Amino acid sequence: MTVPIENVLAAIDAANAADPNRVDTPDGPAPAALAYGQRMSAELDRLFPDASDVLRIAARGQHIERWVLRREDYPEGKAGYLQWRRDQAARHADRLAGIMAEAGYPQDDGARVGTLVRKEGLKRDAEVQRLEDVICFVFIRWYLADFAQTKDADHMQRIVDKTARKMSDAGRARALAEFDMPPAWAAAFAD
């Protein structure tokens, strides 16, 4: 039996359409989580057109209902931030597995999406690395410029350095070829 991925993607979009946060898109303001998921899918299709259904679901749902678990409900500082990120990843994985089960996907596929969303095996698992490369491309393409306006130059350089470190060699090379970056940022992708 073939399970149509379209049902899962539609369920993710329906969930994310409830996001009260808005972002500007070429079509006007849109729910932030919905726009993010659709940007992730578009970037995945562009970078890895041969992606598996599991990777397509992980990309579209990586931030499913992200607004539900609020950062301000966690302690300030790095430890609070990291705990919030871990809790978000676990929640996203569980939510996606539930949607997949409802659509008829095997439990193993739901578990695999969880592995991808939690980024287990980054740099060792090819699909996890593909997802991370897509995440980084979406960040650079859609969010980096606005983000840079809120941080000082040193802080921004650390963020760019960290982004580049998470990417594959091929992803960094492609980012250098596709994006016009200040020399200090470009240097992070050249290493």
C-alpha positions in Angstrom: 0.0 0.0 0.0 1.3 3.4 -0.9 0.7 6.2 1.5 0.3 9.6 -0.2 2.7 12.0 1.3 0.4 14.8 0.2 -1.9 14.0 3.1 0.9 14.3 5.6 2.1 17.6 4.1 -1.4 19.0 4.1 -1.9 18.1 7.7 1.4 19.8 8.6 0.3 22.9 6.7 -3.1 22.9 8.4 -1.4 22.7 11.8 1.1 25.5 10.9 -1.6 27.7 9.5 -2.8 28.4 13.0 0.5 30.1 13.9 -0.5 33.6 15.3 2.9 34.9 14.3 3.2 36.4 10.8 6.0 36.9 8.3 6.1 38.8 5.1 6.1 36.7 2.0 5.8 37.6 -1.7 2.1 36.8 -1.4 1.6 39.0 1.7 1.7 38.2 5.4 1.5 34.5 6.2 1.6 32.4 9.4 5.3 32.1 10.2 5.4 28.3 10.7 3.5 27.7 7.5 5.9 29.9 5.5 8.9 28.3 7.1 7.7 24.8 6.3 6.9 25.7 2.7 10.3 27.4 2.4 12.0 24.2 3.7 10.1 22.1 1.2 11.0 24.4 -1.7 14.7 24.4 -0.7 14.8 20.6 -0.2 13.2 20.1 -3.7 15.9 22.5 -5.1 18.9 21.0 -3.3 17.9 17.3 -3.1 15.1 16.5 -5.6 15.6 12.8 -4.9 14.8 13.1 -1.2 12.8 10.3 0.4 9.3 10.9 1.8 10.7 10.7 5.3 13.1 13.6 4.6 10.4 15.6 2.8 8.1 15.2 5.9 10.9 16.1 8.3 11.8 19.2 6.3 8.2 20.4 6.1 7.4 19.7 9.7 10.7 20.5 11.4 9.1 23.4 13.2 5.5 22.2 13.4 3.5 24.3 15.8 6.7 25.9 17.1 4.8 28.7 18.8 3.1 26.3 21.2 6.2 25.8 23.3 7.3 29.4 24.0 10.9 30.3 24.6 9.9 32.8 27.3 8.6 29.9 29.4 12.2 28.7 29.9 15.0 30.2 31.9 17.2 33.0 30.4 20.6 32.1 29.1 22.2 29.3 27.1 21.0 26.4 29.3 17.4 27.5 29.1 17.7 28.0 25.4 19.2 24.6 24.8 16.5 22.9 26.9 13.8 24.7 24.9 15.4 23.5 21.7 15.6 19.9 22.9 12.0 20.0 24.1 10.9 21.6 20.8 12.7 18.8 18.8 11.1 16.1 20.9 7.6 17.7 20.6 8.0 18.2 16.8 9.1 14.5 16.4 6.1 13.3 18.4 3.6 15.5 16.5 5.0 14.4 13.1 4.9 10.7 14.1 1.3 11.1 15.1 0.3 12.7 11.8 2.2 10.0 9.9 0.5 7.2 11.8 -2.9 8.8 11.1 -2.0 8.8 7.4 -1.0 5.2 7.5 2.8 5.4 7.5 4.5 2.6 9.4 5.8 3.3 12.9 9.4 2.9 11.8 9.0 5.8 9.3 7.6 8.0 12.1 10.6 7.1 14.3 13.0 7.9 11.4 11.4 11.4 11.0 12.1 11.8 14.7 15.7 11.0 14.3 16.0 13.6 11.5 14.1 16.3 13.4 16.2 15.8 16.5 19.3 15.9 14.3 20.6 12.7 15.7 23.7 11.7 13.8 24.6 15.0 12.3 27.7 14.7 10.2 27.3 10.8 10.3 23.8 10.3 8.8 23.4 11.4 5.2 19.7 12.3 5.6 20.2 14.2 8.8 23.0 16.1 7.1 20.8 16.9 4.1 18.1 18.2 6.4 20.7 20.4 8.2 22.0 21.8 4.9 18.4 22.7 3.9 17.9 24.4 7.3 21.0 26.4 6.8 20.1 27.4 3.3 16.6 28.5 4.4 18.2 30.5 7.2 20.7 32.2 4.9 18.1 32.9 2.1 15.1 34.0 4.2 16.2 35.0 7.7 19.9 36.0 7.9 19.6 39.6 6.7 16.9 40.5 9.2 18.6 38.6 12.0 21.8 40.5 11.3 20.1 43.8 12.0 19.5 42.7 15.6 23.0 41.5 16.5 26.4 43.2 16.7 29.1 42.2 14.2 31.0 39.9 16.5 27.9 38.0 17.6 26.8 37.8 14.0 30.1 36.3 13.0 29.8 33.6 15.6 26.3 32.7 14.3 27.6 32.6 10.7 30.6 30.5 11.8 28.3 28.0 13.6 26.0 27.8 10.7 28.8 27.0 8.3 30.2 24.3 10.7 26.9 22.5 10.7 26.8 22.2 6.9 28.4 19.5 4.7 31.4 20.4 2.6 29.2 20.4 -0.5 26.6 22.5 1.2 29.2 25.1 2.2 30.6 25.2 -1.3 27.2 25.6 -2.8 26.3 28.4 -0.3 29.5 30.3 -1.3 28.5 30.0 -5.0 24.9 31.0 -4.5 25.0 33.8 -1.8 26.7 37.1 -1.9 28.2 37.4 1.6 30.6 39.8 3.3 34.2 38.5 3.1 34.3 37.6 6.8 31.1 35.5 6.5 32.3 33.9 3.2 35.5 32.9 4.9 33.5 30.7 7.3 32.1 28.8 4.4 35.4 28.5 2.7 37.1 26.6 5.6 
